[in-house]
Amino acid sequence: MMNNADASGGAAVVVRGLHVRRGRNEVLDGLSLAVPRGRIVGLLGPSGSGKTTLMRAIVGVQVIRSGEIEVLGLPAGSTALRTRVAYVTQQPSVYDDLTVRQNLRYFRRVLGAPASDVERVIGRTELGPVAERLVGTLSGGQRGRVSLAAALLGSPELLVLDEPTVGLDPVLRVELWALFRALADDGVTLLVSSHVMDEAKRCDRLLLMRDGELLADDTVDGVLEVTGTDDVEAAFLRLIERGEPDLRSPAEAADAGGHGRHAASPAPAERAPEESR
Ligand SMILES: Nc1ncnc2c1ncn2[C@@H]1O[C@H](COP(=O)(O)OP(=O)(O)OP(=O)(O)O)[C@@H](O)[C@H]1O
């Protein structure tokens, strides 16, 4: 039976058979998945399910035990991906003692992005009114936005965002999701983690994780249909009860007319990547 990682032509990210151990914990236990280009893919799961570890592996900063990760057609962590992939961690990674604009000018130079990018990303993230403020004087939400602005320098093709909406009020969350959608409309691929299940409905596809395993890799509607539920939280619980994952590729969901139940176990990779890490 085909797994989404095998129906991955043109995917931004393809992961096959990924095992990661951190300390004594087997944190990721044989994950296979694909992230389609130009889409918002939500990575959801409870705290400790392995979302950050998966993101770290995709951006190439996590030591892996085994498996293959291809990002934009290259092995994860390749030097050539440095400017094509941006990662925003849960902790804002900007300098408190510089202004917003000074931070962005600095990161722009480090990345070798065009000088005009600074004003472009300030506009895109609506940071104009606070551009001359020291980052240390901003609210948590505004600081997160500065990290995001820095990630947008150089126009990366893949954005990996670890819980970007955590701690934000509902209005700011809606604004941020509108920005994510605008970026996806421009062709950017976004992998966005959250443990807030109601953010799932804003995503084109969902990866539901629990204890280092994938419970679902499907569209929101697909997950709801397959589980016979009307919200993602209930679907998540149903998949746990059933003990069977929902790992349908877009093609399989279409073949099933949007109704067929498909229980798949990760299939062996059909083609090997050019290099493995
Ligand atoms: N440096 C580390 N050494 C050992 N174990 C770790 C380390 N970092 C994380 N872990 C363990 O790996 C597992 C997955 O952690 P991870 O941070 O990937 O989960 P998460 O889903 O992103 O959680 P959260 O939503 O709380 O950020 C957890 O059991 C965690 O305790």
The ligand as an SDF file (V2000), in Angstrom:
LIG
                    3D

 31 33  0  0  0  0  0  0  0  0999 V2000
   17.9300   17.1560   24.3980 N   0  0  0  0  0  0  0  0  0  0  0  0
   17.1450   16.1470   24.6950 C   0  0  0  0  0  0  0  0  0  0  0  0
   17.5980   15.0330   25.3250 N   0  0  0  0  0  0  0  0  0  0  0  0
   16.7960   13.9960   25.6110 C   0  0  0  0  0  0  0  0  0  0  0  0
   15.4800   13.9580   25.2990 N   0  0  0  0  0  0  0  0  0  0  0  0
   14.9600   15.0290   24.6870 C   0  0  0  0  0  0  0  0  0  0  0  0
   15.7530   16.1710   24.3470 C   0  0  0  0  0  0  0  0  0  0  0  0
   14.9690   17.0630   23.7350 N   0  0  0  0  0  0  0  0  0  0  0  0
   13.7380   16.5320   23.6920 C   0  0  0  0  0  0  0  0  0  0  0  0
   13.7360   15.3100   24.2480 N   0  0  0  0  0  0  0  0  0  0  0  0
   12.5910   14.3990   24.3780 C   0  0  0  0  0  0  0  0  0  0  0  0
   12.1310   14.1190   23.0710 O   0  0  0  0  0  0  0  0  0  0  0  0
   10.7110   14.0000   23.0720 C   0  0  0  0  0  0  0  0  0  0  0  0
   10.1430   14.8710   21.9720 C   0  0  0  0  0  0  0  0  0  0  0  0
   10.4510   16.2350   22.2550 O   0  0  0  0  0  0  0  0  0  0  0  0
   10.0550   17.3930   21.2300 P   0  0  0  0  0  0  0  0  0  0  0  0
   10.5940   18.6730   21.7940 O   0  0  0  0  0  0  0  0  0  0  0  0
   10.4700   17.0050   19.8670 O   0  0  0  0  0  0  0  0  0  0  0  0
    8.4610   17.3470   21.3370 O   0  0  0  0  0  0  0  0  0  0  0  0
    7.3870   18.4240   20.8830 P   0  0  0  0  0  0  0  0  0  0  0  0
    6.2590   17.6580   20.3010 O   0  0  0  0  0  0  0  0  0  0  0  0
    8.0260   19.4650   20.0180 O   0  0  0  0  0  0  0  0  0  0  0  0
    6.9720   19.0750   22.2750 O   0  0  0  0  0  0  0  0  0  0  0  0
    6.4770   20.5950   22.6050 P   0  0  0  0  0  0  0  0  0  0  0  0
    5.1290   20.7550   21.9450 O   0  0  0  0  0  0  0  0  0  0  0  0
    6.3990   20.6020   24.0960 O   0  0  0  0  0  0  0  0  0  0  0  0
    7.5120   21.5300   22.0640 O   0  0  0  0  0  0  0  0  0  0  0  0
   10.2400   14.3520   24.4840 C   0  0  0  0  0  0  0  0  0  0  0  0
    9.9990   13.1370   25.1630 O   0  0  0  0  0  0  0  0  0  0  0  0
   11.4270   15.0710   25.0670 C   0  0  0  0  0  0  0  0  0  0  0  0
   11.4790   14.8550   26.4590 O   0  0  0  0  0  0  0  0  0  0  0  0
  1  2  1  0
  2  3  1  0
  2  7  2  0
  3  4  2  0
  4  5  1  0
  5  6  2  0
  6  7  1  0
  6 10  1  0
  7  8  1  0
  8  9  2  0
  9 10  1  0
 10 11  1  0
 11 12  1  0
 11 30  1  0
 12 13  1  0
 13 14  1  0
 13 28  1  0
 14 15  1  0
 15 16  1  0
 16 17  2  0
 16 18  1  0
 16 19  1  0
 19 20  1  0
 20 21  2  0
 20 22  1  0
 20 23  1  0
 23 24  1  0
 24 25  2  0
 24 26  1  0
 24 27  1  0
 28 29  1  0
 28 30  1  0
 30 31  1  0
M  END
$$$$
